[in-house]
Amino acid sequence: MHNQSSTNIHIVCAPLPPKNMPTAIAFDEHTPTLPISWYGTLPGLERMPSDIGTTCLELDADDLCVKHRLRMKLRSARYSFPDLKVVVISNPGRDHQYDLFVDEGISVILTHSTTAISSPRRPTPAGWPCRNVQWGLWEVSRDNPKPRSTKGFFSALANKRPHCGSLRVLDTGLQNGNYDHRKFTKATRRLRHLISKKATIAISLDQLPTVISKRSSREMPASILKAA
């Protein structure tokens, strides 16, 4: 991977395709070339083909209201997906049982937006739509700041930034949360083109904490790292 303090990074998220869509159409074209982070309910994830990307468990309001219910949901999901590290929550800014998520092996929460300030011991790279909510747990927003350029989202990614890299999280789902194959295909095709031009790299959601850690270790003074 390139020097992450100056590299543009892209994460592609997508809701699971509908059950009536052939697997070859939904998955096979994209899996070999891009790390896609697929999100859905546990029954939906269990219907997915194996090894098609990162699995992210979508939680609803009822799951979050009762701690015991949330714990059981996470453990059931981990039984089917031992490497599960990402959950998806629609409403940001609430108490989301962060301790429980860490205890159950979750390291990333994907949400619509983040509002609070990141932990000073785990500072967020400037301009990145994420924050450290507590040790071992990052919250990531899919509500990216709109680029000022009229050239659009992907053109902004292609612009080279000599001193700092950017993070863009692209959710290819519709506003109602459903899968949009045309939007997904257009986005992934364009992203593969940018990668071929070395304008960006793509990672999955579960890789983000490691990427930030490596980036911070290159930039932060040793005294700060020791304090963390």
URLINHU-V742422 format. One record per backbone hydrogen bond with DSSP energy under -0.5 kcal/mol. CO is the residue of the C=O (numbers start at 1). NH is the residue of the N-H. If there is no record, write none. Layout:
co-><CO,CO>
nh-><NH,NH>
//
This chain:
co-><2,3,5,8,9,10,11,11,12,13,14,18,22,22,23,23,24,27,27,28,30,30,34,35,36,36,37,38,39,40,41,42,43,44,45,49,54,55,55,56,57,59,60,61,62,65,66,67,68,69,70,71,72,73,74,75,76,77,81,85,85,86,87,88,90,90,94,97,98,99,100,101,102,107,108,109,109,110,111,119,120,125,128,129,131,131,132,134,137,137,138,139,140,142,149,152,153,154,155,160,166,168,168,169,170,170,174,178,180,181,182,183,184,185,186,187,188,189,190,191,192,193,194,194,195,201,203,204,204,205,207,208,209,210,211,212,213,214,215,215,216,221,221,222,223,224>
nh-><4,6,165,201,168,203,13,170,37,172,39,21,25,26,27,28,29,30,31,32,33,34,36,12,38,54,14,56,16,58,45,46,47,47,48,52,38,85,86,40,88,90,64,65,66,67,70,71,72,73,74,75,76,77,78,79,80,81,84,107,108,57,110,59,92,112,96,101,102,103,104,106,105,138,87,111,140,89,142,122,123,128,130,141,133,139,119,137,133,134,109,131,111,144,152,156,157,158,159,162,9,11,170,171,13,172,177,174,184,185,186,187,188,189,190,191,192,193,194,195,196,197,199,200,198,10,12,207,208,208,211,212,213,214,215,216,217,218,218,219,220,224,225,226,227,228>
//
